[in-house]
Each structure stands twice: as structure tokens, then as C-alpha cells.
């Protein structure tokens, strides 16, 4: 991970976003990695954000609030119509119901444009 940061810096990038699931390959947690970078790599401003904390306590954006409201209304309307065992989702900017069985069995193709953006932003 440290080598990747160094390569990014050499290529002219001034910032990087590092996503770590359970630590690095040798078992260090993200806070140990932050301390290492702080102590050994001059010029890096490292900030750790724990996704679970953000999901539970981060401030929602306007989009988040509107999306939650739209999904809630769709879910209640569907229940009032006698529909259950559905998942509410945003598809093509419209609230859609997907049967739970389909939601857990289906496979979605990877959006190649988003994959390309991810690759560009991560190097």
C-alpha cells in the first residue's frame, strides 16, 4: 500500500483515497498504517474514516434525504397495495419494486464505465 502511495505521488497525484477492509496484507489495521505513514512519509495528510461510523452517524446529503423519502413512500404504498417480499430501489431515476427472490439470486453486470473511473481514481 505504501509503495502504491509513493507511485501515485511520483506520477503527480496530490491526493489518494485508500479503502481498507480488514487491514493490510500483513495484518496491520488502518490506524497502524496511518501512524506509519505519518511517521515515515513526509508530506502526507492522512485521515481515517470508518465506513460503518459514517453510515450510522454521518450527515445525509440532500440527495440521501430525498432518496430515503421516495423509497419510504414507495415501500408504504406497496404494502398498502398488498405487495410484500419486495425490495425498493432506484432504477433509471424511478422507484421500482424487485421481488426479494430476484434480488438475492440475480447477477448484475459490472458497469465498465464505473470500473474505468475506479481504476483511474485509484492509481
C-alpha positions, 0 to 999 in steps of 0.5 A, spaced: 500 500 500 505 504 501 509 503 495 502 504 491 502 511 495 509 513 493 507 511 485 501 515 485 505 521 488 511 520 483 506 520 477 503 527 480 497 525 484 496 530 490 491 526 493 489 518 494 483 515 497 485 508 500 479 503 502 481 498 507 477 492 509 480 488 514 487 491 514 493 490 510 496 484 507 500 483 513 495 484 518 496 491 520 489 495 521 488 502 518 490 506 524 497 502 524 498 504 517 496 511 518 501 512 524 506 509 519 505 513 514 505 519 518 511 517 521 515 515 515 512 519 509 513 526 509 508 530 506 502 526 507 495 528 510 492 522 512 485 521 515 481 515 517 474 514 516 470 508 518 465 506 513 460 503 518 461 510 523 459 514 517 453 510 515 450 510 522 452 517 524 454 521 518 450 527 515 445 525 509 446 529 503 440 532 500 440 527 495 440 521 501 434 525 504 430 525 498 432 518 496 430 515 503 423 519 502 421 516 495 423 509 497 419 510 504 413 512 500 414 507 495 415 501 500 408 504 504 404 504 498 406 497 496 404 494 502 398 498 502 397 495 495 398 488 498 405 487 495 410 484 500 417 480 499 419 486 495 425 490 495 425 498 493 430 501 489 432 506 484 432 504 477 433 509 471 431 515 476 424 511 478 422 507 484 421 500 482 419 494 486 424 487 485 421 481 488 426 479 494 427 472 490 430 476 484 434 480 488 438 475 492 439 470 486 440 475 480 447 477 477 448 484 475 453 486 470 459 490 472 458 497 469 465 498 465 464 505 465 464 505 473 470 500 473 474 505 468 473 511 473 475 506 479 481 504 476 483 511 474 481 514 481 485 509 484 492 509 481 
